[in-house]
Amino acid sequence: MNAEELDAKFDEGVEILEYFDLNSAKRPGLETKRVNVDFPVWMVEALDREAQRLGVHRQAIIKTWIARILDEQVV
């Protein structure tokens, strides 16, 4: 099935998930890449306190805050 046929099925309201291998599906632009960042101790301690208060991991706080800042910067 080509893309046009798939689009037509979708437009007709046909369930199209059966045509995809969801185990290998990837969302473009959302791949991850590991980076290392050094923070001062006071900052790590503050991040840990906030993470504990919210019941999440430190990484979640960092990613959420950076994403928020970047979203505000995009025009």
Predicted model as a PDB file, atoms N, CA, C, CB and O in Angstrom, pLDDT in the B-factor column:
MODEL        1                                                                  
ATOM      1  N   MET A   1       0.850  -1.169   0.000  1.00 82.00           N  
ATOM      2  CA  MET A   1       0.000   0.000   0.000  1.00 82.00           C  
ATOM      3  C   MET A   1       0.895   1.232   0.000  1.00 82.00           C  
ATOM      4  CB  MET A   1      -0.967  -0.002   1.220  1.00 82.00           C  
ATOM      5  O   MET A   1       1.850   1.317   0.773  1.00 82.00           O  
ATOM      6  N   ASN A   2       0.583   2.174  -0.863  1.00 89.00           N  
ATOM      7  CA  ASN A   2       1.384   3.391  -0.912  1.00 89.00           C  
ATOM      8  C   ASN A   2       0.778   4.459   0.004  1.00 89.00           C  
ATOM      9  CB  ASN A   2       1.486   3.914  -2.363  1.00 89.00           C  
ATOM     10  O   ASN A   2      -0.296   4.264   0.572  1.00 89.00           O  
ATOM     11  N   ALA A   3       1.473   5.578   0.137  1.00 90.00           N  
ATOM     12  CA  ALA A   3       1.049   6.641   1.050  1.00 90.00           C  
ATOM     13  C   ALA A   3      -0.302   7.220   0.666  1.00 90.00           C  
ATOM     14  CB  ALA A   3       2.085   7.745   1.081  1.00 90.00           C  
ATOM     15  O   ALA A   3      -1.108   7.540   1.539  1.00 90.00           O  
ATOM     16  N   GLU A   4      -0.559   7.358  -0.625  1.00 92.00           N  
ATOM     17  CA  GLU A   4      -1.845   7.920  -1.059  1.00 92.00           C  
ATOM     18  C   GLU A   4      -3.005   7.005  -0.685  1.00 92.00           C  
ATOM     19  CB  GLU A   4      -1.839   8.160  -2.574  1.00 92.00           C  
ATOM     20  O   GLU A   4      -4.062   7.477  -0.267  1.00 92.00           O  
ATOM     21  N   GLU A   5      -2.808   5.700  -0.835  1.00 91.00           N  
ATOM     22  CA  GLU A   5      -3.855   4.745  -0.462  1.00 91.00           C  
ATOM     23  C   GLU A   5      -4.086   4.761   1.052  1.00 91.00           C  
ATOM     24  CB  GLU A   5      -3.480   3.321  -0.930  1.00 91.00           C  
ATOM     25  O   GLU A   5      -5.224   4.675   1.513  1.00 91.00           O  
ATOM     26  N   LEU A   6      -3.022   4.870   1.802  1.00 92.00           N  
ATOM     27  CA  LEU A   6      -3.144   4.940   3.252  1.00 92.00           C  
ATOM     28  C   LEU A   6      -3.883   6.215   3.666  1.00 92.00           C  
ATOM     29  CB  LEU A   6      -1.754   4.885   3.914  1.00 92.00           C  
ATOM     30  O   LEU A   6      -4.763   6.173   4.526  1.00 92.00           O  
ATOM     31  N   ASP A   7      -3.526   7.342   3.054  1.00 93.00           N  
ATOM     32  CA  ASP A   7      -4.213   8.605   3.334  1.00 93.00           C  
ATOM     33  C   ASP A   7      -5.708   8.504   3.029  1.00 93.00           C  
ATOM     34  CB  ASP A   7      -3.587   9.743   2.516  1.00 93.00           C  
ATOM     35  O   ASP A   7      -6.541   8.999   3.788  1.00 93.00           O  
ATOM     36  N   ALA A   8      -6.029   7.869   1.930  1.00 93.00           N  
ATOM     37  CA  ALA A   8      -7.441   7.731   1.544  1.00 93.00           C  
ATOM     38  C   ALA A   8      -8.191   6.905   2.582  1.00 93.00           C  
ATOM     39  CB  ALA A   8      -7.567   7.076   0.145  1.00 93.00           C  
ATOM     40  O   ALA A   8      -9.306   7.260   2.964  1.00 93.00           O  
ATOM     41  N   LYS A   9      -7.597   5.814   3.038  1.00 91.00           N  
ATOM     42  CA  LYS A   9      -8.239   4.984   4.066  1.00 91.00           C  
ATOM     43  C   LYS A   9      -8.460   5.803   5.338  1.00 91.00           C  
ATOM     44  CB  LYS A   9      -7.379   3.727   4.374  1.00 91.00           C  
ATOM     45  O   LYS A   9      -9.531   5.748   5.943  1.00 91.00           O  
ATOM     46  N   PHE A  10      -7.450   6.553   5.734  1.00 92.00           N  
ATOM     47  CA  PHE A  10      -7.570   7.375   6.929  1.00 92.00           C  
ATOM     48  C   PHE A  10      -8.696   8.394   6.766  1.00 92.00           C  
ATOM     49  CB  PHE A  10      -6.241   8.086   7.228  1.00 92.00           C  
ATOM     50  O   PHE A  10      -9.526   8.562   7.659  1.00 92.00           O  
ATOM     51  N   ASP A  11      -8.716   9.069   5.623  1.00 94.00           N  
ATOM     52  CA  ASP A  11      -9.756  10.067   5.361  1.00 94.00           C  
ATOM     53  C   ASP A  11     -11.160   9.462   5.368  1.00 94.00           C  
ATOM     54  CB  ASP A  11      -9.500  10.742   4.027  1.00 94.00           C  
ATOM     55  O   ASP A  11     -12.136  10.146   5.679  1.00 94.00           O  
ATOM     56  N   GLU A  12     -11.255   8.182   5.026  1.00 93.00           N  
ATOM     57  CA  GLU A  12     -12.545   7.490   5.015  1.00 93.00           C  
ATOM     58  C   GLU A  12     -12.938   6.998   6.410  1.00 93.00           C  
ATOM     59  CB  GLU A  12     -12.501   6.312   4.043  1.00 93.00           C  
ATOM     60  O   GLU A  12     -14.034   6.470   6.598  1.00 93.00           O  
ATOM     61  N   GLY A  13     -12.043   7.172   7.384  1.00 93.00           N  
ATOM     62  CA  GLY A  13     -12.331   6.743   8.745  1.00 93.00           C  
ATOM     63  C   GLY A  13     -11.984   5.302   9.027  1.00 93.00           C  
ATOM     64  O   GLY A  13     -12.376   4.755  10.058  1.00 93.00           O  
ATOM     65  N   VAL A  14     -11.245   4.676   8.114  1.00 92.00           N  
ATOM     66  CA  VAL A  14     -10.828   3.285   8.311  1.00 92.00           C  
ATOM     67  C   VAL A  14      -9.718   3.240   9.353  1.00 92.00           C  
ATOM     68  CB  VAL A  14     -10.351   2.647   6.970  1.00 92.00           C  
ATOM     69  O   VAL A  14      -8.831   4.095   9.352  1.00 92.00           O  
ATOM     70  N   GLU A  15      -9.759   2.250  10.243  1.00 92.00           N  
ATOM     71  CA  GLU A  15      -8.699   2.060  11.228  1.00 92.00           C  
ATOM     72  C   GLU A  15      -7.425   1.624  10.505  1.00 92.00           C  
ATOM     73  CB  GLU A  15      -9.115   1.011  12.308  1.00 92.00           C  
ATOM     74  O   GLU A  15      -7.410   0.571   9.867  1.00 92.00           O  
ATOM     75  N   ILE A  16      -6.364   2.414  10.595  1.00 91.00           N  
ATOM     76  CA  ILE A  16      -5.148   2.142   9.819  1.00 91.00           C  
ATOM     77  C   ILE A  16      -3.981   1.629  10.652  1.00 91.00           C  
ATOM     78  CB  ILE A  16      -4.724   3.384   9.106  1.00 91.00           C  
ATOM     79  O   ILE A  16      -2.919   1.343  10.100  1.00 91.00           O  
ATOM     80  N   LEU A  17      -4.148   1.506  11.957  1.00 89.00           N  
ATOM     81  CA  LEU A  17      -3.031   1.059  12.794  1.00 89.00           C  
ATOM     82  C   LEU A  17      -2.534  -0.332  12.419  1.00 89.00           C  
ATOM     83  CB  LEU A  17      -3.441   1.071  14.249  1.00 89.00           C  
ATOM     84  O   LEU A  17      -1.361  -0.645  12.626  1.00 89.00           O  
ATOM     85  N   GLU A  18      -3.399  -1.159  11.877  1.00 89.00           N  
ATOM     86  CA  GLU A  18      -2.980  -2.507  11.502  1.00 89.00           C  
ATOM     87  C   GLU A  18      -1.910  -2.498  10.408  1.00 89.00           C  
ATOM     88  CB  GLU A  18      -4.183  -3.311  11.037  1.00 89.00           C  
ATOM     89  O   GLU A  18      -1.234  -3.506  10.196  1.00 89.00           O  
ATOM     90  N   TYR A  19      -1.753  -1.384   9.721  1.00 88.00           N  
ATOM     91  CA  TYR A  19      -0.774  -1.272   8.645  1.00 88.00           C  
ATOM     92  C   TYR A  19       0.603  -0.836   9.152  1.00 88.00           C  
ATOM     93  CB  TYR A  19      -1.269  -0.292   7.601  1.00 88.00           C  
ATOM     94  O   TYR A  19       1.540  -0.704   8.365  1.00 88.00           O  
ATOM     95  N   PHE A  20       0.724  -0.615  10.444  1.00 87.00           N  
ATOM     96  CA  PHE A  20       1.979  -0.132  11.018  1.00 87.00           C  
ATOM     97  C   PHE A  20       2.551  -1.152  11.984  1.00 87.00           C  
ATOM     98  CB  PHE A  20       1.769   1.209  11.729  1.00 87.00           C  
ATOM     99  O   PHE A  20       1.812  -1.870  12.657  1.00 87.00           O  
ATOM    100  N   ASP A  21       3.878  -1.211  12.045  1.00 87.00           N  
ATOM    101  CA  ASP A  21       4.577  -2.004  13.050  1.00 87.00           C  
ATOM    102  C   ASP A  21       4.901  -1.052  14.196  1.00 87.00           C  
ATOM    103  CB  ASP A  21       5.886  -2.692  12.463  1.00 87.00           C  
ATOM    104  O   ASP A  21       5.908  -0.345  14.157  1.00 87.00           O  
ATOM    105  N   LEU A  22       4.047  -1.038  15.212  1.00 84.00           N  
ATOM    106  CA  LEU A  22       4.202  -0.082  16.301  1.00 84.00           C  
ATOM    107  C   LEU A  22       5.428  -0.360  17.159  1.00 84.00           C  
ATOM    108  CB  LEU A  22       2.974  -0.089  17.164  1.00 84.00           C  
ATOM    109  O   LEU A  22       5.874   0.515  17.901  1.00 84.00           O  
ATOM    110  N   ASN A  23       5.982  -1.577  17.066  1.00 87.00           N  
ATOM    111  CA  ASN A  23       7.196  -1.889  17.822  1.00 87.00           C  
ATOM    112  C   ASN A  23       8.421  -1.170  17.280  1.00 87.00           C  
ATOM    113  CB  ASN A  23       7.443  -3.379  17.813  1.00 87.00           C  
ATOM    114  O   ASN A  23       9.392  -0.953  18.005  1.00 87.00           O  
ATOM    115  N   SER A  24       8.377  -0.802  16.012  1.00 85.00           N  
ATOM    116  CA  SER A  24       9.525  -0.107  15.431  1.00 85.00           C  
ATOM    117  C   SER A  24       9.202   1.346  15.091  1.00 85.00           C  
ATOM    118  CB  SER A  24       9.998  -0.836  14.183  1.00 85.00           C  
ATOM    119  O   SER A  24      10.013   2.031  14.467  1.00 85.00           O  
ATOM    120  N   ALA A  25       8.035   1.815  15.492  1.00 80.00           N  
ATOM    121  CA  ALA A  25       7.634   3.194  15.191  1.00 80.00           C  
ATOM    122  C   ALA A  25       8.488   4.186  15.982  1.00 80.00           C  
ATOM    123  CB  ALA A  25       6.134   3.406  15.509  1.00 80.00           C  
ATOM    124  O   ALA A  25       8.800   3.956  17.150  1.00 80.00           O  
ATOM    125  N   LYS A  26       8.854   5.271  15.342  1.00 82.00           N  
ATOM    126  CA  LYS A  26       9.643   6.328  15.981  1.00 82.00           C  
ATOM    127  C   LYS A  26       9.017   7.665  15.653  1.00 82.00           C  
ATOM    128  CB  LYS A  26      11.129   6.287  15.521  1.00 82.00           C  
ATOM    129  O   LYS A  26       8.475   7.858  14.564  1.00 82.00           O  
ATOM    130  N   ARG A  27       9.093   8.579  16.588  1.00 81.00           N  
ATOM    131  CA  ARG A  27       8.578   9.921  16.372  1.00 81.00           C  
ATOM    132  C   ARG A  27       9.756  10.824  16.006  1.00 81.00           C  
ATOM    133  CB  ARG A  27       7.821  10.453  17.638  1.00 81.00           C  
ATOM    134  O   ARG A  27      10.625  11.064  16.845  1.00 81.00           O  
ATOM    135  N   PRO A  28       9.801  11.322  14.786  1.00 83.00           N  
ATOM    136  CA  PRO A  28      10.931  12.153  14.348  1.00 83.00           C  
ATOM    137  C   PRO A  28      11.140  13.348  15.269  1.00 83.00           C  
ATOM    138  CB  PRO A  28      10.708  12.640  12.916  1.00 83.00           C  
ATOM    139  O   PRO A  28      10.189  14.000  15.700  1.00 83.00           O  
ATOM    140  N   GLY A  29      12.386  13.613  15.552  1.00 81.00           N  
ATOM    141  CA  GLY A  29      12.732  14.759  16.376  1.00 81.00           C  
ATOM    142  C   GLY A  29      12.650  14.480  17.871  1.00 81.00           C  
ATOM    143  O   GLY A  29      13.000  15.347  18.672  1.00 81.00           O  
ATOM    144  N   LEU A  30      12.197  13.294  18.266  1.00 83.00           N  
ATOM    145  CA  LEU A  30      12.090  12.969  19.685  1.00 83.00           C  
ATOM    146  C   LEU A  30      13.080  11.894  20.108  1.00 83.00           C  
ATOM    147  CB  LEU A  30      10.685  12.521  20.007  1.00 83.00           C  
ATOM    148  O   LEU A  30      12.980  11.353  21.210  1.00 83.00           O  
ATOM    149  N   GLU A  31      14.038  11.583  19.235  1.00 83.00           N  
ATOM    150  CA  GLU A  31      15.074  10.648  19.622  1.00 83.00           C  
ATOM    151  C   GLU A  31      15.857  11.279  20.774  1.00 83.00           C  
ATOM    152  CB  GLU A  31      16.009  10.296  18.410  1.00 83.00           C  
ATOM    153  O   GLU A  31      15.901  12.502  20.908  1.00 83.00           O  
ATOM    154  N   THR A  32      16.461  10.455  21.584  1.00 86.00           N  
ATOM    155  CA  THR A  32      17.218  11.008  22.706  1.00 86.00           C  
ATOM    156  C   THR A  32      18.705  10.972  22.425  1.00 86.00           C  
ATOM    157  CB  THR A  32      16.912  10.248  23.990  1.00 86.00           C  
ATOM    158  O   THR A  32      19.194  10.147  21.653  1.00 86.00           O  
ATOM    159  N   LYS A  33      19.405  11.877  23.065  1.00 89.00           N  
ATOM    160  CA  LYS A  33      20.861  11.919  22.992  1.00 89.00           C  
ATOM    161  C   LYS A  33      21.364  12.275  24.381  1.00 89.00           C  
ATOM    162  CB  LYS A  33      21.367  12.950  21.910  1.00 89.00           C  
ATOM    163  O   LYS A  33      20.947  13.268  24.976  1.00 89.00           O  
ATOM    164  N   ARG A  34      22.252  11.461  24.875  1.00 93.00           N  
ATOM    165  CA  ARG A  34      22.783  11.675  26.216  1.00 93.00           C  
ATOM    166  C   ARG A  34      23.794  12.817  26.200  1.00 93.00           C  
ATOM    167  CB  ARG A  34      23.431  10.385  26.759  1.00 93.00           C  
ATOM    168  O   ARG A  34      24.658  12.894  25.327  1.00 93.00           O  
ATOM    169  N   VAL A  35      23.664  13.701  27.189  1.00 95.00           N  
ATOM    170  CA  VAL A  35      24.628  14.783  27.375  1.00 95.00           C  
ATOM    171  C   VAL A  35      25.028  14.824  28.845  1.00 95.00           C  
ATOM    172  CB  VAL A  35      24.036  16.158  26.914  1.00 95.00           C  
ATOM    173  O   VAL A  35      24.261  14.427  29.723  1.00 95.00           O  
ATOM    174  N   ASN A  36      26.206  15.298  29.091  1.00 96.00           N  
ATOM    175  CA  ASN A  36      26.683  15.457  30.464  1.00 96.00           C  
ATOM    176  C   ASN A  36      26.786  16.938  30.770  1.00 96.00           C  
ATOM    177  CB  ASN A  36      28.054  14.750  30.677  1.00 96.00           C  
ATOM    178  O   ASN A  36      27.326  17.710  29.979  1.00 96.00           O  
ATOM    179  N   VAL A  37      26.267  17.326  31.916  1.00 95.00           N  
ATOM    180  CA  VAL A  37      26.315  18.715  32.346  1.00 95.00           C  
ATOM    181  C   VAL A  37      26.787  18.738  33.789  1.00 95.00           C  
ATOM    182  CB  VAL A  37      24.925  19.412  32.193  1.00 95.00           C  
ATOM    183  O   VAL A  37      26.294  17.980  34.623  1.00 95.00           O  
ATOM    184  N   ASP A  38      27.732  19.598  34.076  1.00 97.00           N  
ATOM    185  CA  ASP A  38      28.212  19.746  35.446  1.00 97.00           C  
ATOM    186  C   ASP A  38      27.483  20.913  36.109  1.00 97.00           C  
ATOM    187  CB  ASP A  38      29.753  19.966  35.477  1.00 97.00           C  
ATOM    188  O   ASP A  38      27.431  22.017  35.567  1.00 97.00           O  
ATOM    189  N   PHE A  39      26.915  20.646  37.302  1.00 97.00           N  
ATOM    190  CA  PHE A  39      26.217  21.661  38.075  1.00 97.00           C  
ATOM    191  C   PHE A  39      26.935  21.856  39.399  1.00 97.00           C  
ATOM    192  CB  PHE A  39      24.737  21.269  38.302  1.00 97.00           C  
ATOM    193  O   PHE A  39      27.539  20.918  39.920  1.00 97.00           O  
ATOM    194  N   PRO A  40      26.878  23.054  39.946  1.00 98.00           N  
ATOM    195  CA  PRO A  40      27.412  23.243  41.301  1.00 98.00           C  
ATOM    196  C   PRO A  40      26.576  22.434  42.303  1.00 98.00           C  
ATOM    197  CB  PRO A  40      27.418  24.760  41.689  1.00 98.00           C  
ATOM    198  O   PRO A  40      25.402  22.154  42.062  1.00 98.00           O  
ATOM    199  N   VAL A  41      27.185  22.072  43.404  1.00 98.00           N  
ATOM    200  CA  VAL A  41      26.516  21.246  44.408  1.00 98.00           C  
ATOM    201  C   VAL A  41      25.217  21.889  44.876  1.00 98.00           C  
ATOM    202  CB  VAL A  41      27.442  21.006  45.602  1.00 98.00           C  
ATOM    203  O   VAL A  41      24.207  21.201  45.020  1.00 98.00           O  
ATOM    204  N   TRP A  42      25.228  23.206  45.117  1.00 98.00           N  
ATOM    205  CA  TRP A  42      24.021  23.863  45.625  1.00 98.00           C  
ATOM    206  C   TRP A  42      22.853  23.702  44.653  1.00 98.00           C  
ATOM    207  CB  TRP A  42      24.291  25.351  45.878  1.00 98.00           C  
ATOM    208  O   TRP A  42      21.699  23.590  45.067  1.00 98.00           O  
ATOM    209  N   MET A  43      23.168  23.692  43.352  1.00 97.00           N  
ATOM    210  CA  MET A  43      22.127  23.569  42.342  1.00 97.00           C  
ATOM    211  C   MET A  43      21.561  22.143  42.317  1.00 97.00           C  
ATOM    212  CB  MET A  43      22.680  23.950  40.958  1.00 97.00           C  
ATOM    213  O   MET A  43      20.350  21.956  42.197  1.00 97.00           O  
ATOM    214  N   VAL A  44      22.431  21.153  42.431  1.00 97.00           N  
ATOM    215  CA  VAL A  44      21.979  19.764  42.468  1.00 97.00           C  
ATOM    216  C   VAL A  44      21.111  19.537  43.701  1.00 97.00           C  
ATOM    217  CB  VAL A  44      23.185  18.793  42.465  1.00 97.00           C  
ATOM    218  O   VAL A  44      20.085  18.862  43.624  1.00 97.00           O  
ATOM    219  N   GLU A  45      21.514  20.093  44.822  1.00 98.00           N  
ATOM    220  CA  GLU A  45      20.720  19.948  46.049  1.00 98.00           C  
ATOM    221  C   GLU A  45      19.349  20.592  45.893  1.00 98.00           C  
ATOM    222  CB  GLU A  45      21.458  20.571  47.244  1.00 98.00           C  
ATOM    223  O   GLU A  45      18.344  20.032  46.332  1.00 98.00           O  
ATOM    224  N   ALA A  46      19.303  21.770  45.267  1.00 97.00           N  
ATOM    225  CA  ALA A  46      18.022  22.448  45.041  1.00 97.00           C  
ATOM    226  C   ALA A  46      17.150  21.644  44.074  1.00 97.00           C  
ATOM    227  CB  ALA A  46      18.253  23.875  44.491  1.00 97.00           C  
ATOM    228  O   ALA A  46      15.942  21.527  44.277  1.00 97.00           O  
ATOM    229  N   LEU A  47      17.755  21.098  43.036  1.00 96.00           N  
ATOM    230  CA  LEU A  47      17.017  20.257  42.090  1.00 96.00           C  
ATOM    231  C   LEU A  47      16.458  19.020  42.792  1.00 96.00           C  
ATOM    232  CB  LEU A  47      17.925  19.838  40.914  1.00 96.00           C  
ATOM    233  O   LEU A  47      15.315  18.627  42.556  1.00 96.00           O  
ATOM    234  N   ASP A  48      17.268  18.414  43.652  1.00 97.00           N  
ATOM    235  CA  ASP A  48      16.823  17.227  44.369  1.00 97.00           C  
ATOM    236  C   ASP A  48      15.669  17.538  45.319  1.00 97.00           C  
ATOM    237  CB  ASP A  48      17.980  16.619  45.141  1.00 97.00           C  
ATOM    238  O   ASP A  48      14.737  16.744  45.441  1.00 97.00           O  
ATOM    239  N   ARG A  49      15.726  18.680  45.988  1.00 97.00           N  
ATOM    240  CA  ARG A  49      14.620  19.063  46.877  1.00 97.00           C  
ATOM    241  C   ARG A  49      13.332  19.246  46.092  1.00 97.00           C  
ATOM    242  CB  ARG A  49      14.959  20.355  47.637  1.00 97.00           C  
ATOM    243  O   ARG A  49      12.270  18.788  46.513  1.00 97.00           O  
ATOM    244  N   GLU A  50      13.429  19.917  44.947  1.00 96.00           N  
ATOM    245  CA  GLU A  50      12.236  20.145  44.120  1.00 96.00           C  
ATOM    246  C   GLU A  50      11.720  18.833  43.540  1.00 96.00           C  
ATOM    247  CB  GLU A  50      12.547  21.139  42.983  1.00 96.00           C  
ATOM    248  O   GLU A  50      10.511  18.610  43.481  1.00 96.00           O  
ATOM    249  N   ALA A  51      12.623  17.978  43.118  1.00 96.00           N  
ATOM    250  CA  ALA A  51      12.215  16.675  42.587  1.00 96.00           C  
ATOM    251  C   ALA A  51      11.511  15.857  43.670  1.00 96.00           C  
ATOM    252  CB  ALA A  51      13.439  15.901  42.040  1.00 96.00           C  
ATOM    253  O   ALA A  51      10.490  15.221  43.408  1.00 96.00           O  
ATOM    254  N   GLN A  52      12.051  15.876  44.865  1.00 97.00           N  
ATOM    255  CA  GLN A  52      11.428  15.131  45.963  1.00 97.00           C  
ATOM    256  C   GLN A  52      10.062  15.718  46.292  1.00 97.00           C  
ATOM    257  CB  GLN A  52      12.332  15.144  47.216  1.00 97.00           C  
ATOM    258  O   GLN A  52       9.113  14.975  46.542  1.00 97.00           O  
ATOM    259  N   ARG A  53       9.954  17.030  46.294  1.00 97.00           N  
ATOM    260  CA  ARG A  53       8.679  17.680  46.586  1.00 97.00           C  
ATOM    261  C   ARG A  53       7.614  17.269  45.579  1.00 97.00           C  
ATOM    262  CB  ARG A  53       8.841  19.200  46.587  1.00 97.00           C  
ATOM    263  O   ARG A  53       6.459  17.049  45.942  1.00 97.00           O  
ATOM    264  N   LEU A  54       8.010  17.166  44.308  1.00 96.00           N  
ATOM    265  CA  LEU A  54       7.073  16.809  43.251  1.00 96.00           C  
ATOM    266  C   LEU A  54       6.926  15.301  43.060  1.00 96.00           C  
ATOM    267  CB  LEU A  54       7.509  17.435  41.961  1.00 96.00           C  
ATOM    268  O   LEU A  54       6.021  14.844  42.361  1.00 96.00           O  
ATOM    269  N   GLY A  55       7.814  14.535  43.679  1.00 96.00           N  
ATOM    270  CA  GLY A  55       7.753  13.081  43.546  1.00 96.00           C  
ATOM    271  C   GLY A  55       8.218  12.579  42.198  1.00 96.00           C  
ATOM    272  O   GLY A  55       7.691  11.595  41.679  1.00 96.00           O  
ATOM    273  N   VAL A  56       9.213  13.256  41.628  1.00 97.00           N  
ATOM    274  CA  VAL A  56       9.765  12.859  40.335  1.00 97.00           C  
ATOM    275  C   VAL A  56      11.284  12.776  40.453  1.00 97.00           C  
ATOM    276  CB  VAL A  56       9.348  13.859  39.213  1.00 97.00           C  
ATOM    277  O   VAL A  56      11.850  13.124  41.489  1.00 97.00           O  
ATOM    278  N   HIS A  57      11.937  12.318  39.400  1.00 96.00           N  
ATOM    279  CA  HIS A  57      13.392  12.249  39.384  1.00 96.00           C  
ATOM    280  C   HIS A  57      13.986  13.605  39.005  1.00 96.00           C  
ATOM    281  CB  HIS A  57      13.870  11.161  38.406  1.00 96.00           C  
ATOM    282  O   HIS A  57      13.332  14.428  38.364  1.00 96.00           O  
ATOM    283  N   ARG A  58      15.217  13.817  39.407  1.00 96.00           N  
ATOM    284  CA  ARG A  58      15.936  15.057  39.087  1.00 96.00           C  
ATOM    285  C   ARG A  58      15.930  15.323  37.577  1.00 96.00           C  
ATOM    286  CB  ARG A  58      17.389  14.984  39.605  1.00 96.00           C  
ATOM    287  O   ARG A  58      15.742  16.460  37.145  1.00 96.00           O  
ATOM    288  N   GLN A  59      16.135  14.284  36.790  1.00 95.00           N  
ATOM    289  CA  GLN A  59      16.183  14.442  35.335  1.00 95.00           C  
ATOM    290  C   GLN A  59      14.876  15.012  34.789  1.00 95.00           C  
ATOM    291  CB  GLN A  59      16.483  13.102  34.668  1.00 95.00           C  
ATOM    292  O   GLN A  59      14.889  15.812  33.853  1.00 95.00           O  
ATOM    293  N   ALA A  60      13.753  14.604  35.369  1.00 96.00           N  
ATOM    294  CA  ALA A  60      12.456  15.110  34.912  1.00 96.00           C  
ATOM    295  C   ALA A  60      12.342  16.612  35.144  1.00 96.00           C  
ATOM    296  CB  ALA A  60      11.311  14.380  35.627  1.00 96.00           C  
ATOM    297  O   ALA A  60      11.818  17.339  34.300  1.00 96.00           O  
ATOM    298  N   ILE A  61      12.832  17.073  36.286  1.00 95.00           N  
ATOM    299  CA  ILE A  61      12.812  18.507  36.586  1.00 95.00           C  
ATOM    300  C   ILE A  61      13.659  19.269  35.566  1.00 95.00           C  
ATOM    301  CB  ILE A  61      13.329  18.774  38.026  1.00 95.00           C  
ATOM    302  O   ILE A  61      13.217  20.268  34.999  1.00 95.00           O  
ATOM    303  N   ILE A  62      14.863  18.790  35.344  1.00 96.00           N  
ATOM    304  CA  ILE A  62      15.772  19.468  34.418  1.00 96.00           C  
ATOM    305  C   ILE A  62      15.175  19.522  33.018  1.00 96.00           C  
ATOM    306  CB  ILE A  62      17.136  18.759  34.384  1.00 96.00           C  
ATOM    307  O   ILE A  62      15.164  20.580  32.389  1.00 96.00           O  
ATOM    308  N   LYS A  63      14.678  18.389  32.526  1.00 95.00           N  
ATOM    309  CA  LYS A  63      14.115  18.354  31.169  1.00 95.00           C  
ATOM    310  C   LYS A  63      12.881  19.238  31.050  1.00 95.00           C  
ATOM    311  CB  LYS A  63      13.761  16.918  30.777  1.00 95.00           C  
ATOM    312  O   LYS A  63      12.707  19.929  30.046  1.00 95.00           O  
ATOM    313  N   THR A  64      12.030  19.221  32.059  1.00 95.00           N  
ATOM    314  CA  THR A  64      10.818  20.034  32.017  1.00 95.00           C  
ATOM    315  C   THR A  64      11.152  21.516  32.001  1.00 95.00           C  
ATOM    316  CB  THR A  64       9.921  19.714  33.208  1.00 95.00           C  
ATOM    317  O   THR A  64      10.592  22.271  31.205  1.00 95.00           O  
ATOM    318  N   TRP A  65      12.057  21.938  32.870  1.00 95.00           N  
ATOM    319  CA  TRP A  65      12.409  23.353  32.939  1.00 95.00           C  
ATOM    320  C   TRP A  65      13.109  23.821  31.668  1.00 95.00           C  
ATOM    321  CB  TRP A  65      13.297  23.615  34.147  1.00 95.00           C  
ATOM    322  O   TRP A  65      12.824  24.911  31.173  1.00 95.00           O  
ATOM    323  N   ILE A  66      14.009  23.020  31.142  1.00 95.00           N  
ATOM    324  CA  ILE A  66      14.696  23.415  29.909  1.00 95.00           C  
ATOM    325  C   ILE A  66      13.700  23.477  28.752  1.00 95.00           C  
ATOM    326  CB  ILE A  66      15.846  22.427  29.579  1.00 95.00           C  
ATOM    327  O   ILE A  66      13.754  24.403  27.943  1.00 95.00           O  
ATOM    328  N   ALA A  67      12.799  22.512  28.665  1.00 93.00           N  
ATOM    329  CA  ALA A  67      11.787  22.524  27.597  1.00 93.00           C  
ATOM    330  C   ALA A  67      10.919  23.771  27.695  1.00 93.00           C  
ATOM    331  CB  ALA A  67      10.904  21.259  27.668  1.00 93.00           C  
ATOM    332  O   ALA A  67      10.597  24.385  26.677  1.00 93.00           O  
ATOM    333  N   ARG A  68      10.542  24.148  28.908  1.00 94.00           N  
ATOM    334  CA  ARG A  68       9.717  25.339  29.097  1.00 94.00           C  
ATOM    335  C   ARG A  68      10.432  26.594  28.594  1.00 94.00           C  
ATOM    336  CB  ARG A  68       9.347  25.500  30.576  1.00 94.00           C  
ATOM    337  O   ARG A  68       9.844  27.417  27.892  1.00 94.00           O  
ATOM    338  N   ILE A  69      11.694  26.729  28.959  1.00 95.00           N  
ATOM    339  CA  ILE A  69      12.485  27.884  28.532  1.00 95.00           C  
ATOM    340  C   ILE A  69      12.603  27.901  27.001  1.00 95.00           C  
ATOM    341  CB  ILE A  69      13.896  27.856  29.189  1.00 95.00           C  
ATOM    342  O   ILE A  69      12.420  28.943  26.372  1.00 95.00           O  
ATOM    343  N   LEU A  70      12.907  26.754  26.415  1.00 93.00           N  
ATOM    344  CA  LEU A  70      13.063  26.688  24.962  1.00 93.00           C  
ATOM    345  C   LEU A  70      11.751  26.990  24.248  1.00 93.00           C  
ATOM    346  CB  LEU A  70      13.576  25.312  24.545  1.00 93.00           C  
ATOM    347  O   LEU A  70      11.756  27.656  23.212  1.00 93.00           O  
ATOM    348  N   ASP A  71      10.634  26.518  24.779  1.00 92.00           N  
ATOM    349  CA  ASP A  71       9.328  26.817  24.186  1.00 92.00           C  
ATOM    350  C   ASP A  71       9.041  28.311  24.189  1.00 92.00           C  
ATOM    351  CB  ASP A  71       8.225  26.078  24.933  1.00 92.00           C  
ATOM    352  O   ASP A  71       8.459  28.841  23.242  1.00 92.00           O  
ATOM    353  N   GLU A  72       9.447  28.982  25.250  1.00 92.00           N  
ATOM    354  CA  GLU A  72       9.240  30.437  25.344  1.00 92.00           C  
ATOM    355  C   GLU A  72      10.104  31.194  24.349  1.00 92.00           C  
ATOM    356  CB  GLU A  72       9.541  30.927  26.758  1.00 92.00           C  
ATOM    357  O   GLU A  72       9.740  32.284  23.909  1.00 92.00           O  
ATOM    358  N   GLN A  73      11.250  30.618  23.994  1.00 90.00           N  
ATOM    359  CA  GLN A  73      12.192  31.288  23.091  1.00 90.00           C  
ATOM    360  C   GLN A  73      11.808  31.146  21.626  1.00 90.00           C  
ATOM    361  CB  GLN A  73      13.583  30.739  23.297  1.00 90.00           C  
ATOM    362  O   GLN A  73      12.191  31.974  20.800  1.00 90.00           O  
ATOM    363  N   VAL A  74      11.055  30.106  21.299  1.00 77.00           N  
ATOM    364  CA  VAL A  74      10.673  29.842  19.901  1.00 77.00           C  
ATOM    365  C   VAL A  74       9.587  30.833  19.506  1.00 77.00           C  
ATOM    366  CB  VAL A  74      10.175  28.358  19.708  1.00 77.00           C  
ATOM    367  O   VAL A  74       8.572  30.978  20.186  1.00 77.00           O  
ATOM    368  N   VAL A  75       9.823  31.494  18.413  1.00 61.00           N  
ATOM    369  CA  VAL A  75       8.861  32.501  17.932  1.00 61.00           C  
ATOM    370  C   VAL A  75       7.995  31.908  16.858  1.00 61.00           C  
ATOM    371  CB  VAL A  75       9.579  33.754  17.398  1.00 61.00           C  
ATOM    372  O   VAL A  75       7.122  32.589  16.322  1.00 61.00           O  
TER     373      VAL A  75                                                      
ENDMDL                                                                          
END                                                                             
